[in-house]
Amino acid sequence: MLETLGEANAAALIGLIGGIALGLAARIGRFCTLGAIEDVLYGSDNRRMRMWGIAIATAVIGTQISMALGFLDGAATAYLDRVWNPVGSVVGGLLFGYGMALSGNCGYGALARLGGGDLRSFMIVIVMGLSAYFVMSGPLAHFRVWLFPAETGATTPQGIGQLGESIWGISPPVTGLAVGALILVAALSSREMRRSPGHIFWGMIVGLAILSGWIGTYWIATTGFEAEPIETHTFAAPIGDTIIYSMTASGNALSFSVGSVLGVVIGAALGSYSKGHFRWEACEDPRELKRQILGAALMGPGAIVAVGCSVGQGISAFSVLAYSAPVTFLAIFVGAALGLRQLITGFAPAE
């Protein structure tokens, strides 16, 4: 496969397949970060949040088994190799969550809506990708590094599994399997959830898509000759990567990120057509578009500061039990809750 396609194209193909699965999950399974938070806070329905729990549990269990079998070196992933900055996780998560509420979607959700014909999401995707690069490697990169230092090459992998090994002598995969099992039990503790096989199925599909990225890129990195990164799905910097590739394809190589982003759009389009939901939509209210652009401009930097978006930290980093994952996910939830409250009820005290 590598001899035929080349490392970069193979990584892009793996990203494409996983992205298509994620796009289908968004459009058919209604897997959505903001939608899950809205359902919990304002809809009295926690099934989509439990669906996130199933996705996390599936990704955790699958990733830890892969690490135990030698199919993945968790310490080589960015989430465990980078020295954790708790302030960055909190500040970045709050920015991302608040921006997500203003935009009405995270980066992953915007890509899925774009695949369903929503042209408003096209603007969100563009602004988010550009704003992410603006603070990642653009004019504000030095300021970001000064304010939120991000050191790679941690002496000890920044994960809960490794912490358990150093304190209690328990191997990381054992800790990971225990944590994954607890999350799965909690997610399935609701009778309504157990009676909703669709939520369970698509939650598992999302978790498996994350796992496929880890295993696939690790195989390429250890089998091929090129220095391909070990990564899986996240949707902030990869959107910027895709924008850059679209402008420089003749002198640039494909990557897992580009395949992942395009895969979500393709999967979402297929899912929308299969359900009869595809239709072109545009923004009729300039104020709404302004709010969505502002939200996208906050999400990009927030994801870079937090080293991941709702999918990147909320599932991918969780799968290797990075310290940053639960803290960032909670910060995203709080930021989104604040943004939703502002949009729905306002901040003025009740009279």
C-alpha positions, 0 to 999 in steps of 0.5 A, spaced: 500 500 500 505 504 501 509 503 495 503 504 491 500 510 494 506 513 498 506 515 505 502 522 505 497 519 500 496 513 504 495 517 511 490 522 507 486 516 505 486 513 512 483 520 514 478 520 508 475 514 511 475 516 518 472 523 516 466 519 512 464 515 518 464 522 522 460 525 517 455 520 517 455 520 524 453 527 524 448 527 519 445 520 520 446 519 528 446 527 529 452 526 533 454 534 535 457 537 541 453 543 541 447 539 540 448 535 546 450 541 550 443 544 548 439 538 549 442 537 556 441 544 558 435 546 555 431 540 552 431 535 558 434 530 554 441 527 555 442 522 550 446 525 545 451 527 551 451 520 553 452 518 546 459 522 547 460 518 553 460 512 548 464 515 543 469 517 548 469 510 552 470 506 545 476 510 543 479 509 550 478 502 550 480 501 543 486 505 544 488 502 550 488 495 547 492 498 541 497 500 545 498 494 549 498 490 543 504 494 540 499 497 535 500 504 537 505 508 542 501 513 546 507 517 548 509 519 541 502 522 540 502 530 541 497 530 547 502 526 551 508 528 548 507 536 550 507 538 557 500 540 559 499 547 560 492 547 565 491 555 564 491 554 556 486 548 557 481 552 561 482 559 557 482 555 550 476 551 552 472 557 554 474 561 548 472 555 544 466 553 547 463 560 547 465 561 540 461 554 538 455 557 541 455 564 537 457 560 531 452 555 532 457 549 531 464 547 532 469 546 526 466 538 526 459 540 526 460 546 521 463 541 516 458 536 517 453 542 516 456 544 509 456 537 507 448 538 508 448 544 503 449 550 509 453 555 506 453 559 512 457 554 515 462 555 509 464 562 512 465 559 519 469 554 516 474 559 513 474 564 518 475 558 523 481 555 519 484 562 518 484 564 525 487 558 528 493 559 523 493 566 525 495 564 532 498 558 531 504 560 526 501 567 524 502 574 527 500 572 534 504 566 534 510 569 538 505 572 543 501 565 544 507 562 545 509 567 550 502 567 554 501 560 553 508 556 553 507 549 549 513 545 550 514 538 547 518 532 549 515 532 556 520 527 560 514 523 562 508 522 558 502 527 560 497 522 561 493 519 567 495 512 565 502 514 566 501 517 572 497 511 575 503 507 573 508 511 577 504 512 583 501 505 584 505 501 579 499 499 574 500 499 567 497 504 563 493 500 559 490 497 565 488 504 567 485 506 561 481 500 560 478 501 567 477 508 565 474 506 559 469 501 562 467 506 567 465 511 562 461 506 558 457 504 564 456 511 566 453 512 559 449 506 558 446 507 565 440 510 563 434 506 560 432 511 555 439 511 552 439 503 552 433 503 548 436 508 543 440 503 539 441 509 534 445 513 539 449 507 541 451 505 534 453 512 532 457 513 538 461 507 537 462 509 530 465 515 532 470 512 537 472 507 532 473 513 527 478 516 532 481 509 533 482 508 526 486 514 525 491 512 531 492 505 528 493 508 521 498 513 522 502 509 527 503 504 522 505 509 516 510 512 521 513 505 523 513 502 516 514 507 511 520 512 510 517 519 511 517 522 517 509 522 518 506 524 524 502 520 528 495 523 529 487 522 529 481 527 527 481 534 530 478 540 527 481 546 528 488 547 525 486 541 520 481 546 517 487 551 516 491 545 513 486 544 508 485 551 506 493 552 505 493 545 501 487 547 496 491 553 494 498 550 494 496 543 492 501 543 486 507 544 491 504 541 497 503 534 499 496 531 501 496 529 509 491 526 514 488 532 516 486 534 509 483 527 508 479 528 514 476 534 513 474 532 506 471 526 509 467 529 513 464 533 508 463 527 503 460 523 509 455 529 511 453 530 504 452 522 503 448 522 509 444 528 508 442 525 501 440 518 504 435 522 509 433 527 504 435 533 508 440 536 503 438 543 501 442 549 500 441 554 505 444 561 506 444 567 511 438 572 511 440 576 517 447 580 517 447 580 524 446 572 525 452 572 520 456 577 524 455 573 530 457 566 527 463 569 524 465 572 531 464 565 534 468 562 528 474 567 530 474 565 537 474 558 536 480 557 532 485 561 537 481 557 542 482 550 539 490 552 538 491 555 545 487 548 548 491 544 543 485 541 540 477 542 539 471 539 542 473 532 538 481 533 538 481 534 546 474 531 547 475 524 544 482 524 541 486 526 547 481 522 551 483 516 548 490 516 550 487 519 557 491 525 556 491 530 563 488 536 558 482 532 555 477 532 561 479 539 563 478 542 556 472 538 555 469 541 561 471 548 559 468 547 553 462 545 556 462 551 561 464 556 555 458 553 551 453 554 556 455 561 557 454 563 550 447 559 550 445 563 556 447 569 552 443 567 546 437 564 549 436 568 555 441 574 556 445 575 562 440 580 565 437 578 572 430 576 572 426 581 575 
